[in-house]
């Protein structure tokens, strides 16, 4: 990033946010600047966070040791991630899902709306993938809206097995539908 943008972000974090952080309910920010912006205030009313250029490395901020832990764990009800990770061949979807998506759902305890999007095609970022993950993965009692990409139709059906009991809106795109995979009868009935 250019020094001009960095200078503007510094001024914003030094002069504006310390005066206005109590009023901010919604924050839309490039993930590159998330740490600097969140460190500029306490944000007691922040409930909506939208991150552009989200990448796997950003998850290091989504931990119990993060200075933003309280905001993430107790305040954020709406999270939109513009995922910029590439869905690379050979990358383990199971590991990515456990380390990124499942971790986010576990940490954000009051999350009601989760949207993970990309700027173009469905296969551009790693999709939700439930094969070989325990049925307790992605369990939440607060999520009412989920907008995601999934690897297969079976992953979509698996998310509807009761782990998301409060879900009222489910917007999903599939990477693939495999005719040889069967839908469990417990889901259908």
C-alpha positions in Angstrom: 0.0 0.0 0.0 1.2 3.5 -0.7 2.4 5.7 2.1 -0.4 8.2 1.2 -3.0 5.6 2.2 -1.0 4.6 5.3 -0.8 8.3 6.3 -4.6 8.7 5.9 -5.3 5.5 7.9 -2.9 6.8 10.6 -4.7 10.1 10.8 -8.0 8.4 10.9 -6.9 6.1 13.7 -5.2 8.9 15.6 -7.7 11.8 15.3 -11.1 10.5 14.3 -11.7 7.0 15.8 -10.6 7.9 19.3 -13.4 10.5 19.4 -16.1 8.5 17.6 -15.4 4.8 18.6 -18.3 4.8 21.0 -20.8 5.6 18.2 -19.7 3.0 15.7 -22.0 0.1 15.2 -20.9 -1.0 11.8 -17.3 -1.3 10.5 -16.5 -2.1 6.9 -12.7 -2.3 6.4 -9.9 -3.9 4.4 -8.5 -6.7 6.5 -5.1 -5.2 6.0 -6.1 -2.3 8.3 -8.3 -4.2 10.7 -5.8 -4.4 13.5 -4.8 -0.7 13.4 -8.4 0.4 13.2 -9.7 -1.8 16.0 -6.8 -0.8 18.3 -7.9 2.9 17.9 -10.9 2.5 20.2 -13.1 0.2 22.4 -16.1 0.1 20.1 -18.7 -0.8 22.7 -21.6 -0.7 20.2 -19.9 -2.5 17.3 -22.1 -5.4 16.1 -21.4 -5.5 12.4 -18.0 -6.3 10.8 -17.3 -6.6 7.1 -13.8 -7.5 6.0 -12.5 -7.1 2.5 -9.4 -9.1 1.3 -9.9 -11.7 4.1 -7.1 -14.2 4.0 -6.1 -17.2 6.2 -3.5 -15.1 8.0 -6.2 -12.8 9.4 -7.5 -15.6 11.6 -4.6 -15.0 14.0 -6.7 -12.1 15.2 -9.6 -14.4 15.9 -8.2 -16.0 19.0 -8.8 -15.9 22.8 -5.5 -14.0 23.1 -6.4 -11.3 20.7 -6.9 -7.7 22.1 -10.2 -7.8 20.1 -11.4 -11.1 21.7 -14.3 -9.4 23.6 -15.6 -7.6 20.5 -15.4 -10.8 18.4 -16.7 -13.1 21.1 -19.5 -11.1 22.6 -20.5 -8.2 20.3 -20.3 -9.1 16.6 -23.7 -10.4 15.4 -23.1 -9.8 11.7 -19.9 -10.9 9.9 -19.2 -10.6 6.2 -15.9 -11.9 4.8 -14.8 -11.1 1.3 -12.6 -14.2 1.1 -9.4 -13.6 -0.9 -7.8 -17.0 -0.3 -7.5 -19.1 -3.5 -9.0 -22.5 -3.7 -5.8 -24.2 -4.6 -5.6 -27.8 -5.8 -3.8 -29.9 -3.2 -4.8 -27.6 -0.3 -6.6 -29.6 2.3 -10.2 -28.4 2.5 -10.6 -30.3 5.8 -7.7 -28.4 7.4 -8.8 -25.1 5.9 -12.3 -25.5 7.2 -11.3 -26.6 10.7 -8.7 -23.8 11.0 -10.7 -21.0 9.4 -14.5 -21.5 9.2 -15.1 -23.7 12.2 -12.8 -21.5 14.3 -14.8 -18.4 13.3 -18.1 -20.0 14.2 -16.7 -21.2 17.6 -15.2 -17.8 18.5 -18.0 -15.5 17.4 -20.5 -16.7 20.1 -23.3 -14.2 19.3 -23.0 -14.5 15.5 -26.4 -14.3 13.8 -25.5 -13.6 10.2 -22.5 -15.0 8.5 -21.7 -14.3 4.8 -18.6 -15.5 3.1 -18.3 -14.2 -0.5 -15.8 -13.7 -3.3 -15.7 -11.2 -6.1 -16.2 -13.7 -8.9 -16.6 -17.5 -9.4 -17.9 -20.0 -6.9 -14.6 -22.0 -6.9 -12.3 -19.0 -6.3 -12.1 -19.4 -2.5 -12.1 -22.6 -0.4 -15.7 -23.7 0.2 -17.3 -25.1 3.3 -16.4 -28.8 3.3 -17.9 -31.2 5.9 -16.6 -34.6 4.8 -14.4 -36.1 7.5 -15.3 -33.4 10.0 -17.2 -34.3 13.2 -20.9 -33.5 13.3 -20.2 -31.0 16.1 -18.2 -28.8 13.6 -20.2 -25.7 12.7 -22.5 -26.1 15.7 -24.1 -22.9 16.8 -27.4 -21.9 18.4 -27.4 -18.3 17.4 -26.8 -18.3 13.6 -30.0 -17.3 11.7 -28.6 -16.4 8.3 -25.8 -18.2 6.5 -24.6 -17.3 3.0 -21.7 -19.5 1.8 -20.2 -21.7 -0.9 -20.0 -25.4 -0.2 -18.0 -28.1 -1.9 -20.8 -30.5 -2.6 -24.6 -30.9 -2.3 -23.9 -33.3 0.5 -22.1 -30.6 2.5 -25.1 -28.4 2.1 -27.4 -31.2 3.4 -25.0 -32.0 6.2 -25.3 -28.4 7.4 -29.0 -29.0 7.8 -28.7 -32.0 10.1 -29.6 -30.0 13.3 -26.3 -28.3 14.0 -27.8 -24.9 12.9 -31.2 -25.1 14.6 -31.9 -21.4 14.5 -31.2 -21.0 10.8 -33.9 -19.2 8.9 -32.1 -18.1 5.8 -29.6 -20.4 4.0 -28.1 -19.1 0.7 -25.7 -21.5 -0.8 -23.7 -22.2 -3.9 -22.3 -25.6 -4.7 -19.0 -26.4 -6.2 -20.2 -29.9 -7.3 -23.1 -32.3 -7.2 -21.9 -35.9 -7.1 -24.7 -38.3 -8.1 -23.0 -41.3 -6.4 -23.2 -39.7 -2.9 -26.5 -40.4 -1.1 -28.3 -38.1 1.2 -28.7 -39.6 4.6 -32.4 -40.6 5.2 -32.3 -39.0 8.7 -31.9 -35.6 6.9 -34.7 -36.1 4.4 -37.3 -37.2 6.9 
